Amino acid sequence: MGVWSGSCHCGAVRFRVDAQIEELTRCDCSLCRRKGALMAKVPESGLTVEAGEENLTLYQWNTGVARHWFCRTCGIYPFHRKRSAPDSYGVNVGCLEDFDVTAYPYRLADGQTMSVRPPDARPEWTGPREE
C-alpha cells in the first residue's frame, strides 16, 4: 500500500492517492496518446480530492462513460474515471509527489481499439458498452 500527495501544475487541484499500485500504463487512444500521461489504476476508494474540486473541468467523448478531469487554470490532467473499469480511476502519476516511476512495471494499454462505436469493437473490454 502506498500514499501519495498529488496536484495539478498550479496547485489549485490537490488530491491524495492511498492504494496499491500494480503497474503503470500508457494508453494509445487518441486522447491519451495526445496527453502522453503515464497512469496508475486506483480504486474509487483510493482517490480523495482534498482541494480544488470546483476548479476541475470535465471532458467526455465517444460513449461518454469515461470522465477525464483537467484543471481549468493550468490545463493539467490529474485523473479520469475509467471506462474499462468504472469503479476505478486512472491517475496521472506525473502529478504525484515523490512517485518513482522506475519502481513499477509498465505496459501499453490498447485503447485505440477499445472504441465501441465501430462494429469491430473488441469484446474483451469489460467496461460499459453502447451498441
C-alpha positions as CSV (number, residue, x, y, z in Angstrom):
1,M,0.0,0.0,0.0
2,G,1.2,3.5,-0.8
3,V,0.1,7.0,0.0
4,W,1.0,9.9,-2.3
5,S,0.0,13.6,-2.5
6,G,-0.8,14.9,-5.9
7,S,-1.7,18.2,-7.6
8,C,-2.1,19.9,-10.9
9,H,0.7,22.2,-12.0
10,C,-0.7,25.4,-10.4
11,G,-1.7,23.7,-7.2
12,A,-5.4,24.6,-7.4
13,V,-6.3,21.0,-7.5
14,R,-4.9,18.8,-4.8
15,F,-5.6,15.1,-4.1
16,R,-4.3,12.1,-2.3
17,V,-3.9,8.5,-3.5
18,D,-4.0,5.7,-0.9
19,A,-3.8,2.5,-2.9
20,Q,-1.7,-0.5,-4.0
21,I,-0.4,0.3,-7.5
22,E,0.4,-2.8,-9.5
23,E,1.6,-1.3,-12.8
24,L,1.7,1.9,-14.9
25,T,0.0,2.2,-18.3
26,R,0.2,4.5,-21.3
27,C,-3.0,4.3,-23.4
28,D,-2.8,4.7,-27.1
29,C,-6.4,6.0,-27.7
30,S,-6.5,9.3,-29.5
31,L,-7.0,11.4,-26.3
32,C,-4.4,9.6,-24.1
33,R,-1.8,9.5,-26.9
34,R,-2.0,13.2,-27.2
35,K,-1.9,13.9,-23.4
36,G,1.0,11.4,-23.0
37,A,0.5,10.6,-19.4
38,L,1.6,7.6,-17.5
39,M,-1.3,6.3,-15.5
40,A,-1.9,4.1,-12.5
41,K,-5.2,2.3,-11.9
42,V,-6.5,3.3,-8.5
43,P,-9.8,2.0,-6.9
44,E,-12.5,4.6,-6.3
45,S,-11.9,4.5,-2.5
46,G,-8.2,5.2,-3.1
47,L,-8.5,8.7,-4.5
48,T,-9.5,11.7,-2.4
49,V,-9.8,15.2,-3.8
50,E,-8.5,17.4,-1.0
51,A,-8.9,20.9,-2.6
52,G,-9.9,22.5,-5.8
53,E,-12.8,20.2,-6.9
54,E,-14.6,23.3,-8.2
55,N,-11.5,24.0,-10.4
56,L,-11.8,20.7,-12.2
57,T,-13.4,20.7,-15.7
58,L,-14.8,17.6,-17.3
59,Y,-14.1,16.3,-20.8
60,Q,-16.1,13.3,-22.2
61,W,-16.1,11.8,-25.7
62,N,-17.1,8.7,-27.6
63,T,-19.5,6.8,-25.3
64,G,-19.4,9.5,-22.5
65,V,-18.7,6.8,-19.9
66,A,-15.0,7.8,-19.2
67,R,-14.8,11.1,-17.4
68,H,-11.5,13.0,-17.9
69,W,-10.8,15.9,-15.5
70,F,-8.5,18.8,-16.1
71,C,-7.6,21.8,-14.0
72,R,-9.4,24.8,-15.6
73,T,-6.4,27.1,-14.6
74,C,-3.3,25.3,-15.8
75,G,-4.9,22.6,-18.0
76,I,-3.2,19.6,-16.4
77,Y,-4.9,16.2,-16.4
78,P,-4.7,14.7,-12.9
79,F,-7.1,11.8,-13.2
80,H,-10.0,10.2,-15.0
81,R,-12.8,7.8,-14.3
82,K,-12.0,4.7,-16.3
83,R,-14.5,3.3,-18.8
84,S,-12.9,-0.1,-18.8
85,A,-13.1,-0.3,-15.0
86,P,-15.8,2.2,-13.9
87,D,-15.1,1.6,-10.2
88,S,-11.5,2.9,-10.7
89,Y,-9.6,6.0,-11.6
90,G,-6.6,6.4,-13.9
91,V,-4.3,8.7,-12.1
92,N,-1.6,10.7,-13.9
93,V,1.5,9.6,-11.9
94,G,3.3,12.8,-13.1
95,C,1.1,14.7,-10.7
96,L,2.2,12.6,-7.7
97,E,4.9,13.9,-5.4
98,D,7.9,11.6,-4.8
99,F,6.5,8.9,-7.1
100,D,9.2,6.7,-8.6
101,V,8.0,5.5,-12.0
102,T,11.0,3.2,-12.3
103,A,9.7,1.1,-9.4
104,Y,6.7,-0.2,-11.3
105,P,6.2,-2.4,-14.4
106,Y,4.9,-0.5,-17.4
107,R,2.7,-1.6,-20.3
108,L,1.0,0.0,-23.3
109,A,-2.8,-0.2,-22.9
110,D,-4.6,-0.9,-26.2
111,G,-7.2,1.9,-26.0
112,Q,-7.1,2.6,-29.8
113,T,-9.3,-0.5,-30.5
114,M,-11.4,-0.1,-27.4
115,S,-14.0,2.1,-29.1
116,V,-17.5,0.7,-29.0
117,R,-18.7,2.8,-32.0
118,P,-17.2,0.6,-34.8
119,P,-18.8,-2.8,-35.4
120,D,-15.4,-4.5,-34.8
121,A,-15.1,-3.2,-31.2
122,R,-13.1,-5.6,-29.1
123,P,-15.3,-7.9,-27.0
124,E,-12.8,-8.4,-24.1
125,W,-13.1,-4.8,-22.8
126,T,-15.1,-5.1,-19.5
127,G,-16.5,-1.6,-19.3
128,P,-20.0,-0.4,-20.3
129,R,-20.8,-0.5,-23.9
130,E,-23.3,1.2,-26.2
131,E,-24.2,-0.5,-29.5
